[in-house]
Each structure stands twice: as structure tokens, then as C-alpha cells.
């Protein structure tokens, strides 16, 4: 298989708490992104989704810092590069669509000037050439009258148009990787569908890879090939989208999917929900961070470090409900029923402690 375009290994981002301890907002995250694919990253607010994306561009806000791990783009460790070498990577190799386009766009410059600036920096175009490319970028994202819109300021555009401008700016430099952080937040469903269709169209046309951060599991089901589930800064589960939605393994993933409106029985008197609140990064529980909220938590077990278990090729879960099987006995010459190679469990294995999937 070809090497991943982007690979994150054991990434840890921490902020000082006022004492000697550091609060880990991203805690040992590992994931890969292949050329031409869309990878969904989901989880509640505060789970570390946006901070993971900012770490890729080395834009972690002060006083936070990356304390551990590697981020590799086409074989180059981005964390080892000097700051000067990172400038062509930001916007050139890796572009990002931020959550709120109104606060991400500069209110005192026209949108055309802002796109042209990115083109000048990363593609070397100047003057009329950069302006023409800015207009063409707006045309590619299906903005009507792009010459006129290029002369307008952000406040003169609707929310959907501003989001399209952000996409146009991100793609004007033809990046290999697009980090889309909640690209459809606060947009109505019609505009949301248009934005997602546009990103998918441009991905197919250019071959770029997309890391899509979202709360919306419906968006993930429609647009992503693979999914990473984050909780309290840690990866709880990774799988292809079909597997994750049909056979969710982690209780947290199951809780998220059970909360979808279409999953609620018609005769239900209460909407399903996950009780409690996500833990503070400064006061994370020992062992599994989901333990205080988990309906299947096992006293004396879930306080231990989480195992990483492969349920099937590409489907990985970190949960004590799926303990790695015991090592083979008698020199490994015989495998009893249910005794599979270390670190793997057949897909569909019942969850220990009762309770099925969705």
C-alpha cells in the first residue's frame, strides 16, 4: 500500500494549569490521512478536534504547546521544521477552513484582495494575475458574479457566501490537504448541503485529502470514507464509515449514534442522551476518560490504562470491554475457539458486560 499522505503519531498537546502539571487537551492521538480520501473526526465540544487540526499547522495558541509526537507530511516531520520552512506549508501544502468565516476574514480588505494575497505568497503571482486568480477561485466555488463579489467586503456577503470565500481561499493555492473545521456550522441545511457537495466535487477534481471536523454524524455518513472518534483528547475508535455506523464498538460511539433523531424509536418518551459532562483536561480521570459516564464501566478494570484492540482490519477500539485475547498455549500450536492472534478480536464479538450495539 502507498504511504499515507499525512500521518500523526502519538500527538500530545498540553496547556499549563498554574501548577507544575500540564493539562493534556490532545493526549496521544494517532491517525493517518490518505491522498484523495475524506477522514471524519467527531466528538463532543472540547474533545480535541480543532486542537489536533491546529497542531498540524503548528498554530497551537499560547501558552499551549506540542509536547510529544510526530506529524509527517509526505515523509517530512513538520514538527522538526524551522518556522521559516513551515510558511510554505501553511496554505500551500495544507490549507484550513476555520469554524467562523466572519471572524477569520479581515473586515477591512475585500474578499478578492484576501484571496489574491494567498495566491501571491504561495504561487508567486503578482498584480493583475493574482486578482484574476482570485476571481477564478470564486468562480470555482460557484459564487455568482465573481468579479463583483471580489470587490466586496466580508460584511456585505451572506454566511453561505463567506463560507464559500473561505473555501475559495483555501483551495486557491491547490493544497494537498484540506483541514475543514466545522465548515457548515450555523448554515441552514440547504447551504450546508451545497458546501459539502462543493468540497466533495473539488476533492474529486484535485485529488486532495480532506480532514473533516464536525459534530454532525449525518454529514460524516454522507461524506467520509473513514472516521476517528475523539473523547477527552484521546482516540476511542477508528473505522471505515460503514463499519462505524453498522457495528459501533465503543460505548461512547454507541451513545453518539443512539442520540441521532433517526435512531430514536417512535414510541420513545425521552430522547436518548449521554449523562454527565466531558471531563476537564486538568482533572482527567485515570484509565478510560469516558469511565464516569459509561453505562458499562467496570469497577477495578476501567481505571487501568486503555488497551488498543483491533476488531477487524481498519477497525480499532480502545476499551476494556474488548480485552486482548490471551496468548496461545502449548507453544502456539493450537488455537481454541475464540482464541485469535494477540491484539485482534473478530468483528461482531459481543460486548462483555451485556448490552448490544445499536
C-alpha positions as CSV (number, residue, x, y, z in Angstrom):
1,X,0.0,0.0,0.0
2,X,1.1,3.6,-0.6
3,X,2.3,5.5,2.3
4,X,-0.2,7.9,4.0
5,X,-0.1,11.5,2.7
6,X,-0.4,12.8,6.3
7,X,0.5,10.7,9.4
8,X,0.0,11.8,13.1
9,X,1.7,9.6,15.7
10,X,1.2,9.9,19.5
11,X,0.4,13.6,19.3
12,X,0.1,15.3,22.7
13,X,-0.8,19.0,23.2
14,X,-0.8,20.5,26.7
15,X,-1.6,23.8,28.5
16,X,-0.2,24.9,31.8
17,X,-2.7,24.8,34.7
18,X,-0.9,27.3,37.0
19,X,0.7,24.4,38.9
20,X,3.5,22.2,37.7
21,X,1.1,19.9,35.9
22,X,0.2,20.3,32.3
23,X,-3.4,19.7,31.1
24,X,-3.4,17.5,28.1
25,X,-6.1,18.7,25.6
26,X,-4.8,16.2,23.0
27,X,-3.5,13.0,24.5
28,X,-1.6,10.5,22.3
29,X,-3.7,11.0,19.1
30,X,-2.6,8.9,16.2
31,X,-4.3,8.9,12.7
32,X,-3.5,8.7,9.0
33,X,-4.9,10.5,6.0
34,X,-4.5,9.1,2.6
35,X,-4.4,11.0,-0.7
36,X,-7.8,11.7,-2.1
37,X,-9.9,10.5,0.9
38,X,-12.1,12.2,3.4
39,X,-11.5,11.4,7.0
40,X,-14.1,12.4,9.6
41,X,-13.1,13.5,13.1
42,X,-16.0,13.5,15.5
43,X,-16.6,14.1,19.2
44,X,-18.2,16.5,21.7
45,X,-17.0,20.0,22.1
46,X,-13.7,20.0,23.9
47,X,-12.7,16.6,22.7
48,X,-9.6,17.9,20.9
49,X,-10.8,18.0,17.3
50,X,-9.8,21.6,16.5
51,X,-6.6,21.5,18.5
52,X,-5.5,18.5,16.5
53,X,-6.0,20.4,13.3
54,X,-4.2,23.5,14.6
55,X,-1.3,21.3,15.7
56,X,-0.9,20.0,12.1
57,X,-0.2,23.6,11.1
58,X,1.7,24.3,14.3
59,X,-0.8,27.0,15.2
60,X,-1.5,25.9,18.8
61,X,-2.4,29.1,20.7
62,X,-0.1,30.2,23.5
63,X,0.6,29.1,26.2
64,X,-0.2,25.7,24.8
65,X,2.5,23.6,23.2
66,X,3.0,20.3,21.5
67,X,4.9,18.2,24.0
68,X,5.1,14.9,22.2
69,X,4.6,13.1,18.9
70,X,5.3,13.4,15.2
71,X,3.3,14.9,12.3
72,X,4.6,13.7,9.0
73,X,3.6,15.1,5.6
74,X,4.9,13.2,2.6
75,X,7.8,11.8,4.7
76,X,8.7,15.2,6.3
77,X,8.2,15.7,10.1
78,X,6.5,19.1,10.3
79,X,7.3,19.4,14.0
80,X,11.1,19.3,13.2
81,X,10.9,22.0,10.5
82,X,12.1,25.6,11.4
83,X,9.4,28.2,11.4
84,X,10.6,29.6,8.0
85,X,10.2,26.2,6.4
86,X,6.6,26.0,7.7
87,X,5.4,29.1,5.9
88,X,5.1,27.5,2.5
89,X,3.3,24.5,4.1
90,X,0.6,26.6,5.7
91,X,-1.8,27.5,2.9
92,X,0.4,26.0,0.3
93,X,0.6,22.3,1.1
94,X,-2.0,22.3,3.9
95,X,-5.0,24.7,3.9
96,X,-7.6,25.2,6.6
97,X,-11.2,26.3,6.7
98,X,-11.8,27.8,10.1
99,X,-15.1,27.5,12.0
100,X,-16.4,31.1,11.7
101,X,-15.7,32.8,8.4
102,X,-16.8,36.2,9.7
103,X,-14.0,36.2,12.3
104,X,-11.5,34.5,10.0
105,X,-11.8,37.0,7.2
106,X,-10.3,40.5,7.6
107,X,-13.1,43.1,7.7
108,X,-11.0,45.9,6.2
109,X,-10.0,44.2,3.0
110,X,-12.2,43.0,0.1
111,X,-12.5,39.2,-0.3
112,X,-10.7,39.4,-3.6
113,X,-7.7,41.1,-2.0
114,X,-7.5,38.4,0.7
115,X,-7.6,35.6,-1.8
116,X,-5.1,37.4,-4.0
117,X,-2.7,37.7,-1.0
118,X,-2.7,34.0,-0.5
119,X,-2.0,33.4,-4.2
120,X,0.9,35.9,-4.2
121,X,2.5,34.3,-1.2
122,X,2.2,30.6,-2.2
123,X,2.1,30.7,-6.0
124,X,4.2,33.8,-6.9
125,X,1.5,35.5,-9.0
126,X,1.5,39.3,-8.9
127,X,-0.8,42.2,-9.8
128,X,-3.5,41.5,-12.3
129,X,-2.5,37.8,-12.4
130,X,-3.2,37.4,-8.7
131,X,-6.5,39.3,-9.0
132,X,-7.6,37.2,-11.9
133,X,-6.8,34.0,-10.0
134,X,-8.9,35.3,-7.0
135,X,-11.9,35.9,-9.3
136,X,-11.4,32.4,-10.8
137,X,-11.2,30.9,-7.3
138,X,-14.6,32.5,-6.5
139,X,-16.0,31.1,-9.8
140,X,-14.8,27.6,-8.9
141,X,-16.8,27.6,-5.7
142,X,-19.9,28.6,-7.7
143,X,-20.3,32.2,-6.5
144,X,-22.4,34.2,-8.9
145,X,-20.9,37.4,-10.4
146,X,-17.4,36.6,-9.1
147,X,-15.9,39.8,-10.4
148,X,-18.4,41.9,-8.4
149,X,-18.1,39.7,-5.3
150,X,-14.3,40.0,-5.3
151,X,-14.7,43.8,-4.8
152,X,-17.0,43.4,-1.8
153,X,-16.1,43.2,1.9
154,X,-17.0,40.2,4.2
155,X,-19.9,42.0,5.9
156,X,-21.6,42.5,2.5
157,X,-21.9,38.8,1.9
158,X,-24.2,36.2,3.4
159,X,-23.0,33.5,5.7
160,X,-23.0,30.9,2.9
161,X,-21.1,33.2,0.6
162,X,-18.5,33.9,3.3
163,X,-18.0,30.2,3.8
164,X,-17.5,29.8,0.0
165,X,-15.0,32.5,0.1
166,X,-13.1,30.7,2.8
167,X,-13.1,27.5,0.7
168,X,-12.0,29.5,-2.3
169,X,-9.1,31.0,-0.4
170,X,-8.1,27.6,1.0
171,X,-8.1,26.0,-2.4
172,X,-6.7,28.8,-4.5
173,X,-3.2,27.6,-3.7
174,X,-4.0,24.0,-4.7
175,X,-3.2,22.3,-1.3
176,X,-2.6,18.6,-0.9
177,X,-4.5,18.5,2.4
178,X,-7.7,20.5,3.4
179,X,-8.5,20.8,7.1
180,X,-12.2,21.6,7.3
181,X,-13.1,22.6,10.8
182,X,-16.9,22.6,11.1
183,X,-17.3,24.1,7.6
184,X,-21.1,24.1,7.8
185,X,-21.6,25.5,11.3
186,X,-24.5,28.0,11.6
187,X,-25.6,27.4,8.0
188,X,-29.1,26.4,7.0
189,X,-29.5,22.8,5.7
190,X,-29.7,23.9,2.0
191,X,-26.5,25.9,2.1
192,X,-24.9,23.1,4.2
193,X,-25.6,20.6,1.5
194,X,-24.2,22.9,-1.2
195,X,-21.0,23.4,0.8
196,X,-20.4,19.7,1.4
197,X,-21.2,18.9,-2.3
198,X,-18.7,21.6,-3.3
199,X,-15.9,20.2,-1.1
200,X,-16.6,16.7,-2.4
201,X,-16.5,18.0,-6.0
202,X,-13.2,19.8,-5.6
203,X,-11.7,16.9,-3.8
204,X,-12.5,14.6,-6.7
205,X,-11.3,17.2,-9.2
206,X,-7.9,17.9,-7.5
207,X,-7.2,14.7,-5.6
208,X,-6.6,16.5,-2.3
209,X,-7.2,14.8,1.0
210,X,-9.8,16.2,3.4
211,X,-9.8,16.0,7.2
212,X,-13.4,17.0,8.1
213,X,-14.1,18.0,11.7
214,X,-17.8,18.0,12.6
215,X,-20.4,17.3,15.3
216,X,-22.8,16.2,12.7
217,X,-22.8,12.4,12.3
218,X,-25.2,12.7,9.3
219,X,-22.5,14.7,7.5
220,X,-19.9,12.0,8.3
221,X,-22.2,9.3,7.0
222,X,-22.6,11.1,3.7
223,X,-19.1,12.4,3.0
224,X,-16.4,10.4,4.8
225,X,-14.7,7.1,4.0
226,X,-13.2,6.7,7.5
227,X,-14.0,8.1,10.9
228,X,-12.0,8.8,14.0
229,X,-13.9,9.3,17.3
230,X,-12.3,11.5,19.9
231,X,-13.1,11.9,23.6
232,X,-11.2,14.0,26.1
233,X,-8.3,14.3,23.7
234,X,-8.0,10.6,23.0
235,X,-8.9,8.4,20.1
236,X,-11.7,6.0,21.3
237,X,-12.4,4.3,18.0
238,X,-11.4,4.3,14.3
239,X,-13.1,2.5,11.5
240,X,-14.4,2.9,8.0
241,X,-17.7,4.8,8.0
242,X,-19.8,1.8,7.0
243,X,-18.4,-0.3,9.9
244,X,-18.7,2.5,12.4
245,X,-22.4,3.2,11.7
246,X,-23.4,-0.5,11.5
247,X,-21.2,-2.0,14.2
248,X,-20.1,0.7,16.7
249,X,-17.8,-0.9,19.3
250,X,-17.1,1.8,22.0
251,X,-19.9,2.7,24.4
252,X,-19.2,6.4,23.6
253,X,-19.6,5.8,19.9
254,X,-22.8,3.8,20.6
255,X,-24.1,6.7,22.7
256,X,-23.5,9.3,20.0
257,X,-25.2,7.2,17.4
258,X,-28.2,6.4,19.7
259,X,-28.7,10.2,20.0
260,X,-29.4,10.6,16.3
261,X,-33.0,11.6,15.7
262,X,-33.5,8.8,13.2
263,X,-32.3,6.2,15.7
264,X,-35.0,7.1,18.3
265,X,-38.0,4.8,18.4
266,X,-41.3,6.4,17.5
267,X,-42.8,5.4,20.9
268,X,-39.9,6.7,22.9
269,X,-41.0,9.1,25.7
270,X,-37.5,10.6,26.2
271,X,-34.7,11.3,23.8
272,X,-31.6,9.2,24.4
273,X,-28.6,11.1,25.8
274,X,-25.2,10.5,27.4
275,X,-25.4,11.5,31.0
276,X,-22.8,13.9,32.7
277,X,-20.3,16.2,31.1
278,X,-16.9,15.6,29.4
279,X,-14.0,15.8,31.9
280,X,-11.9,18.8,32.3
281,X,-8.4,18.4,30.8
282,X,-6.9,19.5,34.1
283,X,-8.9,16.8,36.0
284,X,-9.0,13.8,33.7
285,X,-9.9,10.5,35.4
286,X,-7.4,7.7,35.5
287,X,-7.8,5.0,32.9
288,X,-10.6,5.4,30.5
289,X,-11.7,9.1,30.3
290,X,-15.3,8.0,29.5
291,X,-15.5,5.9,32.6
292,X,-17.6,8.3,34.8
293,X,-20.3,8.5,32.1
294,X,-20.1,5.0,30.7
295,X,-23.1,2.7,31.4
296,X,-20.9,-0.4,31.2
297,X,-18.0,0.8,33.3
298,X,-16.4,-2.0,35.3
299,X,-15.0,-1.0,38.8
300,X,-11.4,-2.0,39.2
301,X,-11.0,-2.6,35.5
302,X,-11.7,0.7,33.7
303,X,-9.3,2.6,36.0
304,X,-6.4,0.8,34.3
305,X,-4.6,2.1,31.1
306,X,-6.7,1.6,28.0
307,X,-5.8,-1.3,25.7
308,X,-5.8,-0.8,21.9
309,X,-7.6,-3.7,20.2
310,X,-8.1,-4.4,16.5
311,X,-11.5,-5.8,15.9
312,X,-11.1,-6.2,12.2
313,X,-8.7,-4.7,9.6
314,X,-9.0,-1.0,9.9
315,X,-11.4,-1.1,12.9
316,X,-9.6,-0.2,16.2
317,X,-11.2,0.4,19.6
318,X,-9.7,1.4,22.9
319,X,-11.9,-0.1,25.6
320,X,-11.6,-2.7,28.4
321,X,-14.8,-4.3,27.1
322,X,-12.6,-5.8,24.4
323,X,-9.6,-7.2,26.2
324,X,-6.8,-8.5,24.0
325,X,-7.1,-12.3,24.0
326,X,-4.7,-14.5,26.0
327,X,-1.5,-15.7,24.4
328,X,-1.7,-19.1,22.7
329,X,-0.7,-22.1,25.0
330,X,1.4,-25.1,24.1
331,X,3.8,-23.1,22.1
332,X,1.1,-21.7,20.0
333,X,0.5,-24.9,18.1
334,X,-3.2,-24.9,18.8
335,X,-5.9,-22.2,18.8
336,X,-9.1,-22.8,20.7
337,X,-12.4,-21.3,19.7
338,X,-12.3,-17.6,20.4
339,X,-8.5,-17.6,20.8
340,X,-7.3,-15.3,17.9
341,X,-3.9,-13.7,17.3
342,X,-2.9,-11.3,20.0
343,X,-4.4,-7.8,19.6
344,X,-7.3,-8.9,17.4
345,X,-10.9,-9.7,18.1
346,X,-13.4,-10.9,15.4
347,X,-15.9,-8.3,14.2
348,X,-19.2,-8.8,15.9
349,X,-17.8,-10.2,19.1
350,X,-20.4,-9.5,21.9
351,X,-19.5,-6.7,24.3
352,X,-18.5,-8.2,27.7
353,X,-20.8,-7.0,30.5
354,X,-24.0,-7.1,28.5
355,X,-25.7,-4.6,26.2
356,X,-25.6,-4.9,22.4
357,X,-24.8,-2.3,19.8
358,X,-27.3,-0.2,18.0
